[in-house]
Amino acid sequence: MAYRKILLASDPAWESTYVTAMTPSGLPLGSTHISGTVEYTVVQWSRDGSVQWSLGGFLAASPVVGNNAGEVLASASTEGDSALVHPILLQDGKAVRDFRTSFPSLAVVLDVNASGLAVGYATTEEKEYRSRGFTLDVRSGDRPHFFDLPPGANSAQAVSVNAAGEVLVVATFPGDEVRSYRHVGSERRDLGTFALLDLNDARRAVGYSHSPYQAGVLDASGPVPRWTDLPLPAEFSYSRGSQINAKGLVTGFAWSSDSLSDLTAFLVDATGFRLWESLVPGRWTVPMALSEDGSAVLFDGESCVLLTPTPTVRVPHDIGHPLWELVLVGTKDDAPVFGMAGVQIKLPNGDVINLPVMPFPGDPIPGPDWRQMSEIQRRALLAAALTSAARGLEDQEAQAILHKAARKLLPSRHG
């Protein structure tokens, strides 16, 4: 699958902008520090990279998570608070509920599902700096439910919740031992000595084995959990899995040195293990977020960038594939209406013409895209439409006329 790179819009006053999550539908969420101040702003971007809304006035605001219902939770503090962060619910760029009084100390939200069930961790014994995982119903406003620590554990975090409300909890023990658990109602199920970070609706979790660091996927759908190591190229020694979506797409990062100087983000899908840099040119170090359609936000060492899958139609020699159904779907106000993204047209002279992204049909958006296209892009698109339209005709004379018109629009091999 091809991907295209979208730079997330920013403001001149913003610095150190980080995306910490995406909604399942692909809206990036994060926060940014306001230059020259102690203030942070929570931001939700659109799929095209523009800012959908932002809200400032926080002394801290990370991480930020959200769902498709428009419920965004920032682990934040505001003026007058102590330095400890707590969940604040935002909707449409407005703070609608502050959960400061629901927690005795620091509280951080790490995930929220479509039903408004949030999970995270909170310190409950401030002097010992122990944490416990919790669930919080952000719609009812009820007090959080804290999970009991597994026997012998030092601390625990609830890191992920799926649509069914099943919660993934990671606990640490003396001697650097790590174990993960899946909570189903009041039942706690031991998943083994793995650090699992994300759980999807199919009960598949991604994370890593602790020693050595080896990324993998754990299938918890059956009576006995099954762990599978993710493949690792020879140039890397260690890896961690970070996110898994409903389709089983996995992201993570790998490295070879103890200094972590060569962190490299990877993707695992039905075709196997691939480095993100082989899909989109760039130096991608850490995957920050993943959506259900495969869009991802990656960090390049300096900033976060949105990468979105782009279906492409590659047309050989003489525009041999029928494209009018995909490309030219009608006209309005004397301008074509298009219905495909990332189309490439290969001309008879060998040149490849990249057409801009066009809206799918529905509410037509005709004029601006057509006017912004170059002359050769317009010619290539119209030639594709004429050629494929000719294929649908039985009248050979009419076919010949359309084919001739298409050829006239395109430069020849010797042109």
C-alpha positions in Angstrom: 0.0 0.0 0.0 1.3 3.5 -0.9 1.3 6.2 1.7 1.4 10.0 1.5 3.0 12.4 3.9 0.9 15.2 5.5 2.5 17.9 7.6 0.4 18.8 10.6 -0.5 22.4 10.7 1.1 24.5 13.4 1.1 28.0 14.8 4.2 30.3 15.0 3.9 30.3 18.8 3.9 26.5 19.0 7.0 24.5 19.8 7.6 20.9 20.9 4.4 19.6 19.4 3.8 15.9 20.1 1.0 13.7 18.9 0.1 11.0 21.5 -2.9 9.3 19.9 -5.3 9.2 17.0 -9.0 8.6 17.1 -10.0 5.3 15.4 -11.2 7.4 12.4 -7.8 9.0 12.0 -7.8 12.4 13.8 -4.4 13.1 15.4 -4.5 14.3 19.0 -1.7 15.9 21.0 -0.4 19.0 22.7 2.1 21.7 22.1 4.1 24.1 24.3 3.6 27.8 23.8 7.0 29.4 23.1 8.2 31.7 25.9 5.5 30.6 28.4 4.7 27.7 30.7 1.5 27.1 28.8 0.5 24.1 26.8 -2.3 23.8 24.2 -4.3 20.6 23.4 -4.8 20.1 19.7 -7.0 18.0 17.4 -6.0 17.9 13.8 -8.2 16.9 10.8 -7.2 14.1 8.4 -5.9 16.6 6.0 -3.5 18.0 8.6 -5.3 21.2 9.4 -6.1 22.1 12.9 -9.7 21.2 13.8 -9.6 22.8 17.2 -7.1 23.8 19.9 -7.5 24.8 23.6 -4.8 26.5 25.6 -4.3 27.5 29.2 -2.8 24.2 30.6 0.3 23.9 32.7 0.8 20.4 31.4 -1.2 18.4 28.8 0.1 14.9 27.9 -0.9 12.4 26.9 -4.1 13.2 24.9 -6.4 10.4 23.8 -9.9 10.3 22.2 -12.6 8.3 20.5 -14.9 8.7 17.5 -17.7 10.1 19.7 -15.7 13.4 20.0 -14.6 12.7 23.6 -11.0 13.8 24.1 -9.2 13.3 27.4 -6.1 15.3 28.3 -4.0 14.4 31.3 -3.5 18.0 32.3 -3.2 20.6 35.1 -4.4 24.2 35.1 -3.6 27.3 36.9 -4.2 26.9 40.6 -3.7 23.1 40.5 -0.8 21.3 42.1 1.8 20.2 39.7 0.1 16.8 39.4 -1.9 16.1 36.2 -5.4 14.6 36.1 -8.0 13.8 33.4 -9.9 16.7 31.8 -12.6 15.9 29.3 -12.8 18.1 26.2 -15.4 18.2 23.4 -15.3 20.4 20.3 -12.4 22.4 21.7 -14.1 23.1 25.1 -13.3 21.7 28.5 -16.6 20.1 29.7 -15.6 18.1 32.8 -12.6 18.2 35.2 -11.9 15.0 37.1 -9.4 16.6 39.6 -11.5 15.7 42.7 -11.9 12.1 41.5 -8.3 11.2 42.2 -6.2 11.6 45.4 -3.0 12.3 43.5 -1.5 12.1 40.0 -3.7 10.4 37.4 -3.0 9.8 33.7 -5.4 8.5 31.1 -3.9 6.2 28.4 -6.9 5.1 26.3 -10.7 5.6 25.9 -13.1 3.4 24.0 -16.2 4.3 22.0 -18.5 4.0 25.0 -16.5 6.6 27.0 -14.7 4.1 29.2 -11.2 5.5 29.9 -8.3 3.7 31.4 -5.0 4.8 32.9 -3.0 4.8 36.1 -3.0 6.9 39.3 -0.7 7.1 42.3 -2.5 6.1 45.4 0.3 6.1 47.9 2.2 9.3 47.2 5.2 8.6 49.5 5.8 5.2 47.8 5.1 6.4 44.3 3.1 3.3 43.6 0.5 3.4 40.8 -2.6 1.3 40.2 -4.6 0.9 37.0 -8.1 2.3 36.9 -11.2 2.7 34.7 -13.3 5.9 34.5 -16.7 6.3 32.9 -16.3 9.8 31.5 -20.0 10.1 30.7 -21.5 9.2 34.0 -18.9 11.1 36.0 -18.8 8.2 38.6 -15.7 7.9 40.6 -12.9 5.7 39.1 -12.7 2.0 39.7 -9.2 0.9 40.8 -7.8 -2.5 40.0 -6.2 -4.5 42.8 -2.5 -5.0 42.3 -1.5 -8.6 41.4 0.1 -10.4 44.4 3.7 -9.2 44.8 3.5 -6.4 42.2 5.0 -3.0 42.9 2.7 -1.0 40.6 0.4 -1.4 37.6 -1.0 0.6 34.7 -4.2 0.1 32.7 -2.9 0.8 29.2 -5.6 -0.1 26.7 -9.3 -0.8 26.5 -11.2 -2.4 23.6 -14.8 -1.9 22.4 -16.0 -4.7 24.7 -14.6 -2.9 27.7 -11.8 -5.5 28.2 -8.9 -3.8 29.9 -5.2 -4.5 29.4 -3.1 -4.0 32.6 0.7 -4.2 32.8 2.3 -4.8 36.3 5.9 -4.5 37.4 7.4 -6.7 40.1 10.7 -6.8 42.0 13.7 -7.8 39.9 12.3 -5.9 36.8 9.8 -8.6 36.1 6.8 -7.5 34.0 3.5 -9.3 33.5 0.4 -8.4 31.6 -3.3 -9.1 32.5 -6.6 -8.9 30.7 -9.5 -7.7 32.9 -12.9 -8.9 31.9 -15.4 -7.5 34.4 -14.2 -8.6 37.8 -12.0 -11.4 36.4 -8.3 -11.0 35.9 -6.6 -13.3 33.4 -2.8 -13.7 33.4 -1.3 -13.2 29.9 2.3 -14.0 30.8 5.6 -12.2 31.2 5.1 -9.7 28.4 4.9 -5.9 28.4 1.7 -5.5 26.3 0.7 -2.0 25.3 -2.4 -2.2 23.0 -5.4 -4.5 22.8 -7.8 -4.7 19.8 -11.3 -5.9 19.6 -10.2 -9.4 18.4 -8.3 -9.8 21.7 -4.9 -9.5 20.1 -2.4 -7.5 22.0 1.0 -6.1 20.9 4.0 -5.4 23.0 7.4 -7.0 23.7 9.0 -9.7 25.7 11.1 -8.0 28.4 14.5 -9.8 28.1 15.7 -9.4 25.5 13.4 -6.8 23.9 11.5 -8.6 21.2 8.3 -7.3 19.7 5.4 -9.7 19.3 1.7 -10.2 19.2 -0.3 -12.2 21.8 -3.5 -13.8 20.7 -5.7 -13.9 23.8 -8.9 -14.9 22.0 -8.6 -18.6 23.0 -8.4 -20.4 26.4 -4.6 -20.3 26.3 -2.8 -17.1 25.2 -0.4 -17.6 22.2 2.6 -15.3 21.7 4.2 -14.9 18.3 7.5 -13.0 17.8 7.5 -10.4 15.1 10.2 -10.8 12.5 13.3 -8.7 12.9 15.8 -7.8 10.2 19.4 -8.8 10.8 20.6 -5.3 11.2 18.5 -4.9 14.4 19.0 -6.5 17.8 15.9 -5.3 19.7 12.3 -4.3 19.0 9.1 -3.2 20.6 5.5 -3.4 19.4 3.5 -0.2 20.0 0.1 -0.3 18.4 -2.3 -2.7 16.8 -5.6 -1.8 15.1 -8.8 -3.8 14.4 -7.4 -5.2 11.2 -4.3 -6.5 12.9 -1.9 -3.9 11.5 1.0 -3.5 13.9 3.5 -0.6 14.4 6.6 -0.5 16.5 10.3 0.3 16.5 13.6 -1.5 16.3 17.2 -0.6 17.2 20.6 -2.2 17.5 22.6 -0.2 20.0 22.2 0.5 23.7 22.4 4.2 22.9 19.1 3.9 20.9 20.7 6.1 18.3 19.3 4.1 15.4 15.6 3.8 16.4 13.7 2.9 13.3 9.9 2.6 13.0 8.4 -0.5 11.4 5.0 -1.7 10.1 3.7 -5.3 10.0 0.7 -6.1 7.9 -0.5 -9.0 5.8 2.5 -8.7 3.5 5.0 -9.0 6.3 7.6 -6.8 8.1 8.5 -3.5 6.5 10.4 -0.4 7.7 8.3 2.8 7.3 11.2 4.5 5.5 10.8 1.9 2.7 7.1 3.1 2.3 7.6 6.8 2.7 11.0 8.5 2.3 12.2 9.9 5.6 14.0 9.0 8.9 11.1 7.6 10.9 12.1 6.8 14.5 9.1 6.1 16.6 5.4 5.5 15.7 3.2 7.8 17.9 -0.3 6.6 16.9 -2.2 4.3 14.6 -5.8 4.5 13.3 -8.2 1.8 12.0 -7.6 2.6 8.3 -3.9 2.3 8.7 -3.1 6.0 9.0 -0.2 6.6 11.4 1.6 9.5 13.0 5.4 9.0 13.1 8.2 11.0 14.7 11.2 11.9 12.5 13.4 13.1 15.3 12.1 16.7 15.1 8.4 16.7 14.5 5.3 14.4 14.2 4.1 13.7 10.7 0.8 12.1 9.5 1.1 9.3 7.0 -2.1 8.2 5.3 -2.7 5.2 3.0 -3.3 6.3 -0.6 -4.8 3.9 -3.1 -3.3 4.5 -6.5 -4.2 3.5 -10.0 -1.2 2.9 -12.2 -2.1 3.1 -15.9 0.2 1.5 -18.4 1.3 2.7 -21.9 -1.9 3.7 -23.6 -4.2 4.3 -20.7 -5.2 0.7 -20.8 -7.4 0.5 -17.6 -11.0 1.8 -17.5 -10.7 4.9 -15.4 -13.7 7.0 -16.0 -15.7 5.3 -13.3 -12.9 6.0 -10.9 -11.7 9.4 -12.1 -14.2 11.4 -14.0 -17.6 10.9 -12.3 -19.4 13.9 -13.7 -19.3 17.7 -14.1 -20.7 20.7 -12.3 -20.4 24.3 -13.3 -18.4 23.2 -16.4 -15.8 21.6 -14.2 -15.1 17.9 -13.8 -16.0 16.1 -10.5 -13.5 13.4 -9.5 -13.6 10.3 -7.4 -10.2 8.9 -6.8 -7.1 9.7 -4.8 -3.5 9.5 -5.8 -4.0 8.6 -9.5 -0.9 8.3 -11.7 -1.1 8.5 -15.5 1.8 7.1 -17.5 1.9 8.8 -20.9 2.9 7.2 -24.2 6.2 9.1 -24.1 7.1 7.5 -20.8 6.4 10.4 -18.5 4.4 9.8 -15.4 1.8 12.4 -14.4 0.7 12.6 -10.8 -2.8 13.9 -10.3 -3.7 15.6 -7.1 -6.0 14.1 -4.5 -9.7 14.4 -5.5 -12.8 14.1 -3.4 -14.9 11.0 -3.8 -18.4 11.6 -5.2 -21.2 12.5 -2.9 -21.3 16.2 -2.4 -19.5 17.4 -5.5 -16.5 19.6 -5.0 -15.6 20.5 -8.6 -14.0 23.8 -9.4 -10.8 24.5 -7.3 -9.1 21.2 -8.0 -9.5 21.5 -11.8 -8.3 25.1 -11.8 -5.2 24.2 -9.8 -4.2 21.4 -12.2 -1.5 22.0 -14.8 -2.3 21.8 -18.5 -0.7 18.4 -18.9 -2.5 17.0 -15.8 -5.8 18.1 -17.3 -4.9 16.6 -20.7 -3.9 13.3 -19.0 -7.1 13.1 -17.0 -9.4 13.8 -20.0 -7.5 11.4 -22.2 -8.0 8.7 -19.6 -11.7 9.4 -19.5 -12.0 9.4 -23.3 -10.1 6.1 -23.7 -12.1 4.2 -21.1 -15.4 5.7 -22.3 -14.5 4.4 -25.8 -14.2 0.8 -24.4 -17.8 0.9 -23.4 -19.1 1.6 -26.9 -20.1 -0.9 -29.5 -20.0 1.6 -32.4 -16.5 1.2 -33.8 -16.6 4.5 -35.6 -17.4 6.3 -32.3 -14.6 4.3 -30.6 -12.2 5.5 -33.2 -13.2 9.1 -32.7 -12.7 8.9 -29.0 -9.4 7.1 -29.2 -8.1 9.7 -31.7 -9.2 12.5 -29.4 -7.4 10.9 -26.5 -4.2 10.5 -28.5 -4.4 14.1 -29.7 -4.5 15.2 -26.0 -1.2 13.5 -25.1 2.4 14.2 -26.1 3.9 11.6 -28.4 7.0 9.6 -27.8 8.9 12.0 -30.0 7.1 15.2 -28.9 
